[in-house]
Amino acid sequence: MAGNIIKSIKLTPVDTGARKKLDFRAGDTVKVWAKIAEEKAPTKKGEKPTIKYRSQAFEGMVLSRSHGTEPGATFTVRRVASGVGVERIFPLFSPLVEKIEITKRAKARRAKLFYVRDKAVKDVRKKLRSVAVEKEVAGKTEVEVESEPEIKTEE
């Protein structure tokens, strides 16, 4: 009886099948849309701060992938913005990651490309071999945000 109940509950809003099929490796250039929470300060005393979510794209080269396709899988993306290298680690099955799009494939001889941190972008491009790519996108994730019920006041 208890087994049937557990099977009917959806544990995550992420389409895990699409994310598992998405095959990207170190060296590939990906575009990751992540949901970012912005908190707006209350305007009146006693009000709670409001939280708004917006999507932000982060495009860069995949340096590494950890833990394959298991629930705790992560991947590291690096990009150079205004002459400064920025790295972000994204959980593969996080509901805050809206979608992942592979923009360019490259064949690397290493599984982890941490040596890229010390090299110039031009030198790295020479090392990686480009491969033709069709756009692959892991399906959009709908995140349900719990909100407080609105109280209507009569005027």
N, C-alpha and C positions, 0 to 999 in steps of 0.2 A: 504494500500500500504506500509506504513512504517513498519507495523508488519511483513510482508514477508521479508523485508531486514534484520531486526534484527535476525530473525530465521536462516538465511543462514550464518551469521557470527559466526565463532568459537571463543569464548571468551578466552579460555585458551588451551594451548597445553597439559594439564594434562588430563589423562583419569579419569574423576571424578567418573564414574560408578565403576571402579575397586577399586578406593580408598575408596569409600563408603562401598563396600562389604567386604573390608579387616577388619576383626574383631579381633582387639587386645585390650587387657585390661591392667590395672596396674598389674605388676608382670611378664608379658610376656617378653621374651628376643627377641629383634628385631635387625636387621641389616639394617641400613639406608644408602643408597648411595646418597651423596649430591655433587652437582657441586660446585667447589671452583674456584674462579677467581684468577689467578696469573698474576700480572702485571710485564712486563719486561721493564726495563728502556731503553730509546732510546740510540742508539749507536752514532748517529750523531746529530749535532745541528739542531734544527728545526724539527726533527722527532717526531711523537707522540708515546707515550708508547704503546706497543702491549699487548693485554690481551688474555691469554690462559685459557681455562677451563679444569679442570681435575676432575675426580670423586674420592671421598674419602669415605670409609666405616666407619661408626661409629656404633659399636655393644655395646649394653647395655640393662639394664632393664628399662622398661617403668614405670615411677613413677606416671604419671597422664596423663589424656586426658581431654581436655577442649573443650567445645562447640560442642560436638557430631560430626555430619556430615555436619554442616553448613559451608559456605565458609571461615569463619575465624577460623576454627578448628585447634588446635595445640596439640602436645603431647610432653612430657618431657622424655628424655632418659638419664640415668645415667650409667657411667661405671667408674671403678677404673683403672687408668693408672699410673704405676710406684708409687703406694702407694698414689696417689692423686685422689680424687673423681672429676670427670668432668661431668657436666650436660649440655645438649644442648636442646633447645626448637626448635622443627621443626614445621612449618606450614604444615598441612596435604595435602593441595592442591597446594603447591608451585611448580612451574616448575623447581626450583633448586634442588628439591628432586627427584632424578632419579627413584629409586625404594625402596620399603620397603619389607623386607623379615622377616617373623616370624620364628625364629630358635628354640624357646622353649616356651612352654605354661606352665603357673603356675596359680594355683587358689589362689587368695588373698582374704582376708576377708574385705579389705578396697578398696575404689575407688581411694584414693590418698595415696601413700606410702611415704610421706615425712619423716616419722620417720626413714626410712632406712638410711638417712644421718648420723645419730648418731650411728648406729649399725655397727658391723663388718659384712663382707660379709658372713662369716660362720653362724652367727646367723640368718641372713635374709633367707638363703637357708633352714634352719630348719623350719621357719615359713611358707614358701610357699610350697604348694603341687604341685608336678610336674604332668603334664598331657601329654599323648602321643600326638605328633603333626606330621602332614604331612606338608611339606614345602608349605607355602602360600606366594605368591609374587604378589605385585601390579605391573601391567605392566610398562615397561620402558617408560620414558617420553623423547621425543625428544625435545630439546631446540634449537630454532633457534636463533643464535646470529647475530645481525646486524653487518656487517663489511663494511668498506669503500671500494669502488671500487679500484682495483689495476690499477695503471697507468703504462703502458708499455713504456719503453724508448728504443729507437733504438740505437744500438751501432755500 
